[in-house]
Amino acid sequence: MEEFKEWSNDNKKAKSVRGGAISSLVWTLTILIYLLLSFWTGAWYITWILFLVAVCIEAVVTLVFRIRELR
């Protein structure tokens, strides 16, 4: 029984680390693209919309990974 609990905890930690890594990647790319586009175009007033798009992308990616975990 102890082995199962240990395996279960390790499995949960691995999923948490994977989710955190994906989230970090999405937000790092979002900030990079935001800064590049904003400096390149000078359109600071509209490029902030990228952050709204990033929230949607992160939600979709999280949903996909949760669906895959349930299978």
PDB file as gemmi writes it, atoms N, CA and C in Angstrom:
CRYST1    1.000    1.000    1.000  90.00  90.00  90.00 P 1                      
ATOM      1  N   MET A   1       0.820  -1.188   0.000  1.00  0.00           N  
ATOM      2  CA  MET A   1       0.000   0.000   0.000  1.00  0.00           C  
ATOM      3  C   MET A   1       0.867   1.256   0.000  1.00  0.00           C  
ATOM      4  N   GLU A   2       1.932   1.252   0.749  1.00  0.00           N  
ATOM      5  CA  GLU A   2       2.826   2.408   0.820  1.00  0.00           C  
ATOM      6  C   GLU A   2       3.454   2.704  -0.541  1.00  0.00           C  
ATOM      7  N   GLU A   3       3.773   1.652  -1.268  1.00  0.00           N  
ATOM      8  CA  GLU A   3       4.380   1.835  -2.591  1.00  0.00           C  
ATOM      9  C   GLU A   3       3.416   2.537  -3.532  1.00  0.00           C  
ATOM     10  N   PHE A   4       2.134   2.183  -3.453  1.00  0.00           N  
ATOM     11  CA  PHE A   4       1.133   2.814  -4.305  1.00  0.00           C  
ATOM     12  C   PHE A   4       0.993   4.293  -3.965  1.00  0.00           C  
ATOM     13  N   LYS A   5       0.963   4.609  -2.681  1.00  0.00           N  
ATOM     14  CA  LYS A   5       0.851   6.009  -2.267  1.00  0.00           C  
ATOM     15  C   LYS A   5       2.049   6.812  -2.765  1.00  0.00           C  
ATOM     16  N   GLU A   6       3.219   6.228  -2.659  1.00  0.00           N  
ATOM     17  CA  GLU A   6       4.428   6.906  -3.129  1.00  0.00           C  
ATOM     18  C   GLU A   6       4.378   7.106  -4.638  1.00  0.00           C  
ATOM     19  N   TRP A   7       3.954   6.071  -5.362  1.00  0.00           N  
ATOM     20  CA  TRP A   7       3.838   6.167  -6.822  1.00  0.00           C  
ATOM     21  C   TRP A   7       2.816   7.224  -7.209  1.00  0.00           C  
ATOM     22  N   SER A   8       1.686   7.255  -6.502  1.00  0.00           N  
ATOM     23  CA  SER A   8       0.626   8.221  -6.783  1.00  0.00           C  
ATOM     24  C   SER A   8       1.116   9.648  -6.554  1.00  0.00           C  
ATOM     25  N   ASN A   9       1.829   9.877  -5.468  1.00  0.00           N  
ATOM     26  CA  ASN A   9       2.364  11.214  -5.181  1.00  0.00           C  
ATOM     27  C   ASN A   9       3.383  11.640  -6.225  1.00  0.00           C  
ATOM     28  N   ASP A  10       4.253  10.715  -6.636  1.00  0.00           N  
ATOM     29  CA  ASP A  10       5.245  11.025  -7.667  1.00  0.00           C  
ATOM     30  C   ASP A  10       4.570  11.357  -8.989  1.00  0.00           C  
ATOM     31  N   ASN A  11       3.508  10.638  -9.311  1.00  0.00           N  
ATOM     32  CA  ASN A  11       2.781  10.867 -10.552  1.00  0.00           C  
ATOM     33  C   ASN A  11       2.127  12.249 -10.545  1.00  0.00           C  
ATOM     34  N   LYS A  12       1.539  12.633  -9.420  1.00  0.00           N  
ATOM     35  CA  LYS A  12       0.909  13.950  -9.301  1.00  0.00           C  
ATOM     36  C   LYS A  12       1.945  15.065  -9.415  1.00  0.00           C  
ATOM     37  N   LYS A  13       3.109  14.863  -8.809  1.00  0.00           N  
ATOM     38  CA  LYS A  13       4.169  15.868  -8.881  1.00  0.00           C  
ATOM     39  C   LYS A  13       4.657  16.040 -10.310  1.00  0.00           C  
ATOM     40  N   ALA A  14       4.787  14.948 -11.049  1.00  0.00           N  
ATOM     41  CA  ALA A  14       5.247  15.014 -12.439  1.00  0.00           C  
ATOM     42  C   ALA A  14       4.254  15.786 -13.294  1.00  0.00           C  
ATOM     43  N   LYS A  15       2.960  15.564 -13.076  1.00  0.00           N  
ATOM     44  CA  LYS A  15       1.934  16.282 -13.836  1.00  0.00           C  
ATOM     45  C   LYS A  15       1.963  17.769 -13.495  1.00  0.00           C  
ATOM     46  N   SER A  16       2.182  18.080 -12.222  1.00  0.00           N  
ATOM     47  CA  SER A  16       2.237  19.469 -11.790  1.00  0.00           C  
ATOM     48  C   SER A  16       3.439  20.185 -12.406  1.00  0.00           C  
ATOM     49  N   VAL A  17       4.566  19.516 -12.442  1.00  0.00           N  
ATOM     50  CA  VAL A  17       5.776  20.104 -13.026  1.00  0.00           C  
ATOM     51  C   VAL A  17       5.573  20.333 -14.515  1.00  0.00           C  
ATOM     52  N   ARG A  18       4.967  19.362 -15.202  1.00  0.00           N  
ATOM     53  CA  ARG A  18       4.723  19.484 -16.636  1.00  0.00           C  
ATOM     54  C   ARG A  18       3.795  20.667 -16.921  1.00  0.00           C  
ATOM     55  N   GLY A  19       2.727  20.800 -16.134  1.00  0.00           N  
ATOM     56  CA  GLY A  19       1.791  21.901 -16.316  1.00  0.00           C  
ATOM     57  C   GLY A  19       2.445  23.250 -16.068  1.00  0.00           C  
ATOM     58  N   GLY A  20       3.292  23.313 -15.050  1.00  0.00           N  
ATOM     59  CA  GLY A  20       4.002  24.555 -14.755  1.00  0.00           C  
ATOM     60  C   GLY A  20       4.978  24.929 -15.847  1.00  0.00           C  
ATOM     61  N   ALA A  21       5.626  23.927 -16.420  1.00  0.00           N  
ATOM     62  CA  ALA A  21       6.580  24.187 -17.499  1.00  0.00           C  
ATOM     63  C   ALA A  21       5.866  24.709 -18.738  1.00  0.00           C  
ATOM     64  N   ILE A  22       4.718  24.132 -19.042  1.00  0.00           N  
ATOM     65  CA  ILE A  22       3.959  24.576 -20.213  1.00  0.00           C  
ATOM     66  C   ILE A  22       3.453  25.996 -20.002  1.00  0.00           C  
ATOM     67  N   SER A  23       2.947  26.278 -18.819  1.00  0.00           N  
ATOM     68  CA  SER A  23       2.468  27.622 -18.508  1.00  0.00           C  
ATOM     69  C   SER A  23       3.597  28.642 -18.606  1.00  0.00           C  
ATOM     70  N   SER A  24       4.751  28.304 -18.090  1.00  0.00           N  
ATOM     71  CA  SER A  24       5.905  29.205 -18.168  1.00  0.00           C  
ATOM     72  C   SER A  24       6.305  29.462 -19.609  1.00  0.00           C  
ATOM     73  N   LEU A  25       6.276  28.427 -20.421  1.00  0.00           N  
ATOM     74  CA  LEU A  25       6.621  28.572 -21.829  1.00  0.00           C  
ATOM     75  C   LEU A  25       5.636  29.489 -22.550  1.00  0.00           C  
ATOM     76  N   VAL A  26       4.346  29.283 -22.308  1.00  0.00           N  
ATOM     77  CA  VAL A  26       3.320  30.116 -22.953  1.00  0.00           C  
ATOM     78  C   VAL A  26       3.511  31.580 -22.579  1.00  0.00           C  
ATOM     79  N   TRP A  27       3.729  31.865 -21.303  1.00  0.00           N  
ATOM     80  CA  TRP A  27       3.839  33.255 -20.875  1.00  0.00           C  
ATOM     81  C   TRP A  27       5.165  33.895 -21.281  1.00  0.00           C  
ATOM     82  N   THR A  28       6.222  33.119 -21.320  1.00  0.00           N  
ATOM     83  CA  THR A  28       7.500  33.656 -21.793  1.00  0.00           C  
ATOM     84  C   THR A  28       7.403  34.034 -23.264  1.00  0.00           C  
ATOM     85  N   LEU A  29       6.820  33.154 -24.062  1.00  0.00           N  
ATOM     86  CA  LEU A  29       6.643  33.454 -25.489  1.00  0.00           C  
ATOM     87  C   LEU A  29       5.704  34.641 -25.694  1.00  0.00           C  
ATOM     88  N   THR A  30       4.669  34.720 -24.878  1.00  0.00           N  
ATOM     89  CA  THR A  30       3.722  35.831 -24.990  1.00  0.00           C  
ATOM     90  C   THR A  30       4.418  37.167 -24.740  1.00  0.00           C  
ATOM     91  N   ILE A  31       5.198  37.244 -23.686  1.00  0.00           N  
ATOM     92  CA  ILE A  31       5.904  38.493 -23.372  1.00  0.00           C  
ATOM     93  C   ILE A  31       6.916  38.831 -24.456  1.00  0.00           C  
ATOM     94  N   LEU A  32       7.628  37.825 -24.942  1.00  0.00           N  
ATOM     95  CA  LEU A  32       8.604  38.047 -26.006  1.00  0.00           C  
ATOM     96  C   LEU A  32       7.928  38.584 -27.267  1.00  0.00           C  
ATOM     97  N   ILE A  33       6.847  37.943 -27.680  1.00  0.00           N  
ATOM     98  CA  ILE A  33       6.122  38.389 -28.877  1.00  0.00           C  
ATOM     99  C   ILE A  33       5.537  39.781 -28.661  1.00  0.00           C  
ATOM    100  N   TYR A  34       4.987  40.028 -27.470  1.00  0.00           N  
ATOM    101  CA  TYR A  34       4.422  41.339 -27.156  1.00  0.00           C  
ATOM    102  C   TYR A  34       5.468  42.446 -27.278  1.00  0.00           C  
ATOM    103  N   LEU A  35       6.617  42.227 -26.670  1.00  0.00           N  
ATOM    104  CA  LEU A  35       7.661  43.251 -26.725  1.00  0.00           C  
ATOM    105  C   LEU A  35       8.182  43.451 -28.145  1.00  0.00           C  
ATOM    106  N   LEU A  36       8.414  42.353 -28.852  1.00  0.00           N  
ATOM    107  CA  LEU A  36       8.900  42.468 -30.231  1.00  0.00           C  
ATOM    108  C   LEU A  36       7.908  43.220 -31.112  1.00  0.00           C  
ATOM    109  N   LEU A  37       6.644  42.829 -31.056  1.00  0.00           N  
ATOM    110  CA  LEU A  37       5.630  43.498 -31.876  1.00  0.00           C  
ATOM    111  C   LEU A  37       5.448  44.957 -31.475  1.00  0.00           C  
ATOM    112  N   SER A  38       5.443  45.218 -30.183  1.00  0.00           N  
ATOM    113  CA  SER A  38       5.213  46.584 -29.712  1.00  0.00           C  
ATOM    114  C   SER A  38       6.352  47.521 -30.098  1.00  0.00           C  
ATOM    115  N   PHE A  39       7.593  47.067 -29.931  1.00  0.00           N  
ATOM    116  CA  PHE A  39       8.718  47.914 -30.324  1.00  0.00           C  
ATOM    117  C   PHE A  39       8.796  48.061 -31.841  1.00  0.00           C  
ATOM    118  N   TRP A  40       8.502  46.979 -32.551  1.00  0.00           N  
ATOM    119  CA  TRP A  40       8.611  46.995 -34.013  1.00  0.00           C  
ATOM    120  C   TRP A  40       7.546  47.886 -34.644  1.00  0.00           C  
ATOM    121  N   THR A  41       6.297  47.787 -34.148  1.00  0.00           N  
ATOM    122  CA  THR A  41       5.201  48.541 -34.755  1.00  0.00           C  
ATOM    123  C   THR A  41       4.919  49.858 -34.043  1.00  0.00           C  
ATOM    124  N   GLY A  42       5.288  49.952 -32.774  1.00  0.00           N  
ATOM    125  CA  GLY A  42       4.971  51.145 -32.002  1.00  0.00           C  
ATOM    126  C   GLY A  42       3.501  51.202 -31.606  1.00  0.00           C  
ATOM    127  N   ALA A  43       2.791  50.097 -31.810  1.00  0.00           N  
ATOM    128  CA  ALA A  43       1.352  50.050 -31.539  1.00  0.00           C  
ATOM    129  C   ALA A  43       1.084  49.490 -30.144  1.00  0.00           C  
ATOM    130  N   TRP A  44       1.614  50.162 -29.143  1.00  0.00           N  
ATOM    131  CA  TRP A  44       1.465  49.698 -27.767  1.00  0.00           C  
ATOM    132  C   TRP A  44       0.001  49.683 -27.344  1.00  0.00           C  
ATOM    133  N   TYR A  45      -0.804  50.531 -27.930  1.00  0.00           N  
ATOM    134  CA  TYR A  45      -2.203  50.661 -27.545  1.00  0.00           C  
ATOM    135  C   TYR A  45      -3.049  49.457 -27.950  1.00  0.00           C  
ATOM    136  N   ILE A  46      -2.578  48.629 -28.873  1.00  0.00           N  
ATOM    137  CA  ILE A  46      -3.379  47.499 -29.336  1.00  0.00           C  
ATOM    138  C   ILE A  46      -2.708  46.147 -29.085  1.00  0.00           C  
ATOM    139  N   THR A  47      -1.394  46.118 -28.962  1.00  0.00           N  
ATOM    140  CA  THR A  47      -0.706  44.831 -28.839  1.00  0.00           C  
ATOM    141  C   THR A  47      -0.940  44.148 -27.495  1.00  0.00           C  
ATOM    142  N   TRP A  48      -1.497  44.849 -26.525  1.00  0.00           N  
ATOM    143  CA  TRP A  48      -1.809  44.232 -25.236  1.00  0.00           C  
ATOM    144  C   TRP A  48      -2.842  43.125 -25.389  1.00  0.00           C  
ATOM    145  N   ILE A  49      -3.563  43.123 -26.505  1.00  0.00           N  
ATOM    146  CA  ILE A  49      -4.568  42.087 -26.764  1.00  0.00           C  
ATOM    147  C   ILE A  49      -3.914  40.705 -26.824  1.00  0.00           C  
ATOM    148  N   LEU A  50      -2.615  40.664 -27.103  1.00  0.00           N  
ATOM    149  CA  LEU A  50      -1.896  39.384 -27.102  1.00  0.00           C  
ATOM    150  C   LEU A  50      -2.038  38.662 -25.764  1.00  0.00           C  
ATOM    151  N   PHE A  51      -2.126  39.401 -24.682  1.00  0.00           N  
ATOM    152  CA  PHE A  51      -2.264  38.772 -23.372  1.00  0.00           C  
ATOM    153  C   PHE A  51      -3.618  38.075 -23.234  1.00  0.00           C  
ATOM    154  N   LEU A  52      -4.657  38.641 -23.834  1.00  0.00           N  
ATOM    155  CA  LEU A  52      -5.962  37.980 -23.826  1.00  0.00           C  
ATOM    156  C   LEU A  52      -5.919  36.694 -24.648  1.00  0.00           C  
ATOM    157  N   VAL A  53      -5.221  36.754 -25.771  1.00  0.00           N  
ATOM    158  CA  VAL A  53      -5.059  35.565 -26.609  1.00  0.00           C  
ATOM    159  C   VAL A  53      -4.271  34.498 -25.854  1.00  0.00           C  
ATOM    160  N   ALA A  54      -3.254  34.913 -25.125  1.00  0.00           N  
ATOM    161  CA  ALA A  54      -2.430  33.964 -24.366  1.00  0.00           C  
ATOM    162  C   ALA A  54      -3.242  33.260 -23.284  1.00  0.00           C  
ATOM    163  N   VAL A  55      -4.150  33.965 -22.650  1.00  0.00           N  
ATOM    164  CA  VAL A  55      -5.010  33.339 -21.642  1.00  0.00           C  
ATOM    165  C   VAL A  55      -5.839  32.234 -22.287  1.00  0.00           C  
ATOM    166  N   CYS A  56      -6.384  32.516 -23.462  1.00  0.00           N  
ATOM    167  CA  CYS A  56      -7.172  31.508 -24.179  1.00  0.00           C  
ATOM    168  C   CYS A  56      -6.311  30.320 -24.587  1.00  0.00           C  
ATOM    169  N   ILE A  57      -5.123  30.592 -25.085  1.00  0.00           N  
ATOM    170  CA  ILE A  57      -4.219  29.509 -25.492  1.00  0.00           C  
ATOM    171  C   ILE A  57      -3.855  28.640 -24.294  1.00  0.00           C  
ATOM    172  N   GLU A  58      -3.544  29.266 -23.175  1.00  0.00           N  
ATOM    173  CA  GLU A  58      -3.184  28.497 -21.985  1.00  0.00           C  
ATOM    174  C   GLU A  58      -4.354  27.640 -21.510  1.00  0.00           C  
ATOM    175  N   ALA A  59      -5.567  28.179 -21.575  1.00  0.00           N  
ATOM    176  CA  ALA A  59      -6.741  27.410 -21.162  1.00  0.00           C  
ATOM    177  C   ALA A  59      -6.953  26.200 -22.065  1.00  0.00           C  
ATOM    178  N   VAL A  60      -6.779  26.387 -23.367  1.00  0.00           N  
ATOM    179  CA  VAL A  60      -6.943  25.276 -24.310  1.00  0.00           C  
ATOM    180  C   VAL A  60      -5.876  24.211 -24.079  1.00  0.00           C  
ATOM    181  N   VAL A  61      -4.637  24.626 -23.913  1.00  0.00           N  
ATOM    182  CA  VAL A  61      -3.546  23.671 -23.690  1.00  0.00           C  
ATOM    183  C   VAL A  61      -3.771  22.907 -22.385  1.00  0.00           C  
ATOM    184  N   THR A  62      -4.182  23.598 -21.338  1.00  0.00           N  
ATOM    185  CA  THR A  62      -4.467  22.940 -20.063  1.00  0.00           C  
ATOM    186  C   THR A  62      -5.604  21.941 -20.212  1.00  0.00           C  
ATOM    187  N   LEU A  63      -6.640  22.323 -20.935  1.00  0.00           N  
ATOM    188  CA  LEU A  63      -7.770  21.431 -21.164  1.00  0.00           C  
ATOM    189  C   LEU A  63      -7.343  20.183 -21.926  1.00  0.00           C  
ATOM    190  N   VAL A  64      -6.534  20.351 -22.945  1.00  0.00           N  
ATOM    191  CA  VAL A  64      -6.055  19.212 -23.729  1.00  0.00           C  
ATOM    192  C   VAL A  64      -5.262  18.252 -22.849  1.00  0.00           C  
ATOM    193  N   PHE A  65      -4.382  18.771 -22.028  1.00  0.00           N  
ATOM    194  CA  PHE A  65      -3.585  17.901 -21.163  1.00  0.00           C  
ATOM    195  C   PHE A  65      -4.438  17.205 -20.109  1.00  0.00           C  
ATOM    196  N   ARG A  66      -5.442  17.876 -19.590  1.00  0.00           N  
ATOM    197  CA  ARG A  66      -6.322  17.225 -18.607  1.00  0.00           C  
ATOM    198  C   ARG A  66      -7.148  16.123 -19.257  1.00  0.00           C  
ATOM    199  N   ILE A  67      -7.604  16.347 -20.474  1.00  0.00           N  
ATOM    200  CA  ILE A  67      -8.352  15.311 -21.193  1.00  0.00           C  
ATOM    201  C   ILE A  67      -7.459  14.110 -21.453  1.00  0.00           C  
ATOM    202  N   ARG A  68      -6.214  14.357 -21.831  1.00  0.00           N  
ATOM    203  CA  ARG A  68      -5.275  13.256 -22.074  1.00  0.00           C  
ATOM    204  C   ARG A  68      -4.989  12.474 -20.797  1.00  0.00           C  
ATOM    205  N   GLU A  69      -4.961  13.149 -19.661  1.00  0.00           N  
ATOM    206  CA  GLU A  69      -4.711  12.474 -18.385  1.00  0.00           C  
ATOM    207  C   GLU A  69      -5.863  11.556 -18.002  1.00  0.00           C  
ATOM    208  N   LEU A  70      -7.076  11.931 -18.370  1.00  0.00           N  
ATOM    209  CA  LEU A  70      -8.243  11.130 -18.008  1.00  0.00           C  
ATOM    210  C   LEU A  70      -8.347   9.852 -18.833  1.00  0.00           C  
ATOM    211  N   ARG A  71      -7.699   9.814 -19.957  1.00  0.00           N  
ATOM    212  CA  ARG A  71      -7.764   8.621 -20.822  1.00  0.00           C  
ATOM    213  C   ARG A  71      -6.824   7.567 -20.383  1.00  0.00           C  
TER     214      ARG A  71                                                      
END                                                                             
